[in-house]
Amino acid sequence: MISTFFRHELKAFWRSKNTGKSIAVRIVMGIFILILLLYVLVLGFFLDKILEKAYAHEDEVIAFCGIILLYYLIDLFMRLQLQELPTLRVQPYLQLPIKRNALVRYLAFTALLSVFNIWPFILFVPFIVKIIAPDSGAVVAFAFIISLIGLTVFSNYLALYIKRKSNLNGWVFLIAAAAIVLIGLGDFYWHVYSLRHISYLFFGHLITTPLYAVAPVLLGVLMYYLNFLYLKQNLYLEELGSRKAAKYKSSTDYPLLSRFGSVGDLAANEIKLVLRNKRSRSALVMGLFFMFYGLIFYTNHLYGVGWRVFAGMFMTGIFIINYGQFMFSWQSSHFDGLLVSKVNFRDFLKAKYLLFTVISTGFFLLTTPYVYFGWNILLINFVMYVWNIGINTTLVLYFANRNYKRIDLSKGAAFNWEGVGGTQWILSIPLLLAPYVIYGPFALLHHADWGLALMALTGIAFILTRGYWIKQLEADFYTKRYQIAEGFRNK
């Protein structure tokens, strides 16, 4: 049955009207992945030399055993960000008399066809063949390879399990990512334990007792079985729908948003869209990583106030920039429904303002610990926060009326240029340069504080006149709504 599914996949690919574009993209991506694999192969071939220099006071086999667990921790984090879920391709078969086990096995098998499952073998097998096999024998080398297979399968299905769970509850993804980060901090920052030591405890004993290789294999089998059960229980669309309805609360249950009525309801739905879908969720996750931007610009005195303005704008407004540049493409799949629904487009715009204000406020609060470097840092971040929710939000929504590129929310964020067009490049210019139009002249005259004050007043003025800008954006939208809808229909 799996071979039948593959034949259908090939037919669907060649019969698609975007086959030419898909082939071009796949060729480019294939070349890029091949180059990466060649780099990994070279790294694996010289891994013994690298370990010898990096851990000069340790035996290279001990150093090798210590880095394996670290690799798989990083591998799991990268899979959560980049690995695709093979789910949507079997949906047409759900209404046919096909056994669920066959569909689930197909999903499980295609999940193994990932470049992430090749990397550990290209990286580690050369070392095993060159160093471990001559020193400890073929049986030990084979045990290491079996362990790599088990850990790779475990990491593969654990990442998929977390991603599938996060489709029902977006917090699962954030909690899993935070757990991985905390595990890393516990070793490298707080020094509570040593991941290298834990890794060596297992792989070091693997040299003397090759039978231990069964443990990673059992972990991989267990993780596969958990995925199999989860997919089998949630395979039918109506079951997934009922679970989502039971799992998610009404938007009016959000204490912060319920007071805004229908606008709060629309903003809550947008938050659910962000958390449920891979590409939109990546905009939020990347925003959290940009919170460390200040460690670059605030700890080095070579960066003046101008660079701090740039850092403050990015840290408090990265979600507005990253997520807002694809507005209204996030709703492209149901945009026609919005046009004929009872949703007031003015409320729709207000919900966007509310969403950006809430998330930007959260990001500003996350930057407050930078007050450690001085109160002027907190002042700059606050000024840029006001600028972002006042001016950058308005600019983003203005350019949204000129964005006709659709986005498929079911696709991942890695190497995905869907929805990217000239609008995004044009949008980046005023977003990045507009603050310096006001701040720059005062900085040149050595009155940077006056520039910051004027920026804050400008941002506040835009916030106070938000009703006027929403009215203008609404009128502008009605002149372009059919062009936007037509663009979103082009798949």
N, C-alpha and C positions, 0 to 999 in steps of 0.2 A: 504493500500500500504506500510505503514511503516513496518508492520509485514513481508511482502514479502522481503523487503530490509534486514531485520534482518536475515531471513532464508538464504538468499543468502550470507550474511556476514559469517554466521556460516559454510556454505558449503565451501566457499572459504578458511576459516581458516583451516578446517579439511583436505581439499584436498591439501593444500600447502605442498611442499616437506620439508619445514622447520618447520612443525608442532611441532615436538618434541622439537626443540630448543625454539620455541615460547612459548610452554607450560611451559618449565622450567623457562624461563625469567619471564613469567607472574606470576608464583607461587612465585618466589623470590620477585618480585615487589609487589605482593599482600600482602605477609607477612610484607614487609617493610612499606607499606601504612597502614596496620592494626595496626602495632606498633605505627606509628605516630598518628593515630586516637585515640588510647587508651591514649596516652600522652595528646592529646587535650581534651579528655573526663575528665581525672583527673584534668587538668587545669580548665576546665569549672565548674567542681563540687566544686572546692575550689576557684573559682573566687571571691566570696564575701570576703573571708579571705584575698586574695591577694590584693584586692582593699582597704580593710580596713587598711592594713599595708602600702601600697604604698601612699595612700591619707588619712593620719591619721586625717587631719583637715577638711575633707569633708565627707558629707553623702555618703554612698556607692552607693546609687541609682544615685546621681549626678555624681559620678566618673564613674559609668557604662555608663550613657548616654553620657559622654564626650569621651569615648574611642571607641565608635562604628564607628564613621566616620574615625578615625585613622586606625582602623582595615581594613576598606574597601579601604582606600588609599594604604595600604601595600598589600592588596589582589589584587588590580588592577595591581600593579607593579609586583607581583609574577606571575600573570596570563600571563602578556606580555612575561615573560621569559620562563614559563614552560608549559602553557596550549596548548594542541594540537588543530590544525584546522581539523575538520572532512570534508575534501573536496575531496580527491583523490578517495575515495571509491565509489563514484557515477559516476565517469567518464565513465564506460562502458555503462551506461544507456542513455548517452546524444544522442546517435544515434538511440534510440528506440522511438516508439510513446508513450511516457510517458509524462504526463503533467508536466510542469516545477514547478507548485505549489507543486506537490507531492514530487518532488526531494528536493525542498527548505524546505518544512516542515520536511522531513527526516533529512536534515542537521541541521536544527534548533533544532529538538528534540534530536539528538545524541550529540549536543553541550552541553546539560544540564547534560549529563552523565559524569560529571567530579567530581573528589574528592574535588576540590575547592568549589563546591556547597554544600558540606556536612559540611565542617569545621565550618562555622559561627553558624550553628544550634547546633552542638555538644558543641561549646564553650560558646554560649550565652543562649541557652534555659534552662540549669540547673539553671542559675542565675534568669531568668525570673520566672521559676516555684517556686524557693525557696524564693525569696525576693519580686519581684514585684507583683506576683499573690496574696500572703497573704495580702500585704499592700494596693494595689490599686484595686484589684478585677480581675476577670477572663477576663472581657472585655478589660481592659488595657493590660493585659498579651497577649491576643489574638492580639491586635493592634500592640504590639511590634513584635510578630512573623510574622504578615503580612508584617510589614515594613522590617524585615530581608529578607523575601522572595522577596519583590520588589527590594531591594538593591542588593541582590545576583544575581537576573536575570539581573539587569542593569549592574553590574560589569562584569558578564559573557559575555553578548553580546557586551558591549563596548570594552572589550579586544579583542574579536573575530573580531569586526569591524576594530579596529586599525591594527590588524595583517593582515587582508585581504587587507586593504589599503596599508600596507607596502610591500605586495607582488608585487604591482605595482610600488611603490616608497619607497625604503628603508629608506629615510629620515623621513618618517612619524613615523616609530618606534623610531628613535633616538629623534625626537622632542617630542613625547609623553613621553618617558622615562625621558627626560630632564625636561619636564613640571612637572612631578610628583616629581622629585628631588627638583626642585625650590619651589614647594608648601611646601615640608617638610622643606627646608631651611628657607623659609619665616616665619615659625612658630618657629622652634627650634633654629635657628642660628641668623636670623635677628630680630625676635620677632615683625614682622609687624602686625601679627594677631594671634589668638589662635584657632587652629582647634578643640580643646576640647570645647571651648566656643561655636563655631559655631555648633558643634555636639549637645551640650546640648540645644541650642536654639530650635532645632527641637524635639529631643527626650524628653526633659523636658516638652515641651508643649503637647507631645503625652500622657503624664500621665493625664493631665486635659482635653484634647480634643482628644480622640482616633480616631476621624474621620480623623485626619491628616495622618493616615496610608495609605490613598488612594494615597497620593503624591508619595511615593516610588514605589507603584504598577504602577502608570501612567508612571513613568520614565522607569521602566522595560518594559512595553508594548511598549513605544515609541522606545526604543533601539532595541527591538525585531523586530518591524516594519521596522526600518532602515536597519537592517541586511537582513530581508526578501526581501526588495526592491533591495538592493545591489546584493544579490545572484541571484535574478531573472533576473536582467539586465545583469549580467556577467556570466551566467551559461554556455553558449556554449563556447567551446574551441576557435572557430574562433574569437568570440567577444573579449575574453581575449587577444588573440594574437594581434588583431588589435589595442586594447587599449595600449598594451605594446609598440607596434611599434610607436604609436603616442606619448606616454608618454616619452619614453626614447630617448635621443638624441644620435647621432652617437658619438663613442668614440673620433673621431677627433675633437669634439667640446670642449674637455677638454683642456684648454690652456696649462696646465702643461705637458700633455701626447702627444699632437698632434705633437710636435716637434720630437718625437722618432719614427715616422712612424709606421710600422707594429708592432714593439715591444710595442709602446704606445697603439696601438689598442688592443693587447692581454692583456696588463695590465689593460686597461679600462674594458674589458670584465670580467676580474677577479674581479675587484672592484664591478661590477654589480652582479657577483655571490655571493660575500660576503654580499652585502646589501639585496639581494632578498631572500636568503634562511635562515631558522631559525638557523640551527646549525652553519653555517659559520658566520652568523651575531653575534651569541653569543660570538665567539672568539674576535670580535672587541669590543663588549660591555663590556666583562670582562676585556679587555685590558684597557678600560677607567676607570673602577673601581680600577685597580691596580695602577692608578696614585696617589692614596692616600697612597700607600705603604710607601712613604717617611715620612709621619707623624708618622709612627711607629719607623723607624730607624734613622731619622734625629733629632728628638726631645728628644731622650734619649741618654745621654752621655755614658751609659753602652755599647752601640753598637759602636765598633771601625770602622776603615776604611775598614776592611775586610767585615763587614756586609753592609757597604755603597756601596761597590763594588757589592755585591749581589743585593741590592735594585736597584742600577742604571742599572744593567743588566736586571732585571725583568721589570722595568718601561719603559725602552726604547726598549726592545726586546720581551715583552710578546706576542705581536701579531706574531712575527716570531716563537716563541716557541709553542704557542697554536695553531695557524693556520698551521704552517709549519710542525708539526709532522704528519699531515694527508695528506701531499702532496704525490702523485698526486691523492689521493682518492677523492678529491673534483670533479675531472673530470671523475670519474670512470664510470658514466652512459653513457658518450659519448666518452670514451677513444678509443674505436675501430675506431670511426670516425676521431679522431685526427691522428691515425696512418696512415690512408689512405688519409688524406687531404693534401692540399698544404702547410700546416703550417710547416715552417722550425723549427725543434726542437731546434736549437740553439737560434732562436728568442723566442721560448717558454720559455727557461731557462732565457734568458735576461729579459723577461717580469716578471718572478718571482723575479729576483733581483730588478727590477725597482719597483715592488709592495712593496716589503719589505722595500726598501730604502725610498719610499715616506711615507708609514705609520709610519715607525720607526722615520723618521724625524719629523712627526707631533707629535708623542708621546714625543720626546725629547723636542720640543718646549713647550709642556704642562708641562714639569718638570722644566722649567726655573724659575718659581716663587720660587722654593726651594733655590734660591740664597739668599733668606732672611736668611737662616741658615748659610750662609758663601759661599764665592767664591769657596772654595775647593769642596763643594757639586756640584756646577755647573761643575767644572772640572772633577769630577768623573763620573757624568752623561754623559758628552761629550765623555770621554774615552770609556765608556761602549757602547755608541751609535755607535762609530766607530767600536768597537769590534763586535757588533751585525750585522751591515750591511756588515762587511768584512768577519768575520770568522763564526759566527753562521749561517748566511744565506747559506754559502757554506756547512757547516755540515748538515743542514736541507735538502738541495737538494741532498746531497750524500746519506743520508738514505732514501730519497724518492724513489730512484732506488731499494730499498729493501723492499718497502711496497706494499704488494699485497692485502690489505684489502679494500673492496669497502665501500662506504658511500652512503646512500640514502638521498639526500638533502631534500626530502619532509618531513622527520621525524624531530621531535623536538630535542632539545639538552638535555632536562631533562632526567636523568637516561638512557641515550642512549650510550651504549658501542660499537655500530657498528663501525667498522674500527679500534678498539683498539686491538693491538697485541704486540708481543714481540719487534717489531721495536721501538714502542713508549717508552718502558722502557729502551731499550738500548740507544736510542737517548738522553734521559734525562741525562745520565751519563756524556758524553763529553760536553754537553751544560752547565751543572752546574759546572763541575770540571775543564774544560779547562782554564778558566781565572786564577784559583788559581795555575795552573801548572807554570805559569809565575809570577804571583803576589806573591804567597806564599813564595818562598825562599827569596825574597827581604824584605817581611814583617817580616820574622823571623830574618833577619839581621838588622832590624830597618831602612830600606831604602825603605819605602813604595812608595815614590815619584818616585824612579827609576823603581819600578815594574809597576806603572801606565804609566810611559813614554814608557817602553818596550811594554806594552799591546797596547798602542796607535800606536806605530810604526808597530807592527805586524798587527793590523787591517788595517792601511793605506797600508801596503805592499800587503795584500790580495785584497784590493780595486783596487790598481794599476795593479795587475796581474789578474784581474777578467776575462779577455779574455782567459787566459791560463786555469783557473779553469773551465770555461764554456766548453771549448773544451774537457777537461778530463771528465766532467760530461756527455757530449753528447756521447762520446765514450763508457762510462760505461752504459749509458741508452740503446744503441743499442744492447748491449750484454744481456740485461735483459728485453727488451720491451715485448717479447712474454710471459714471465712468469708474468709480471705485468698485461698484458691484460687478461691472463687466470684467474688470481686471481680476477680481477674486474668482470669477467663474473659470478662468483659463488655467487648467491644471497642467 
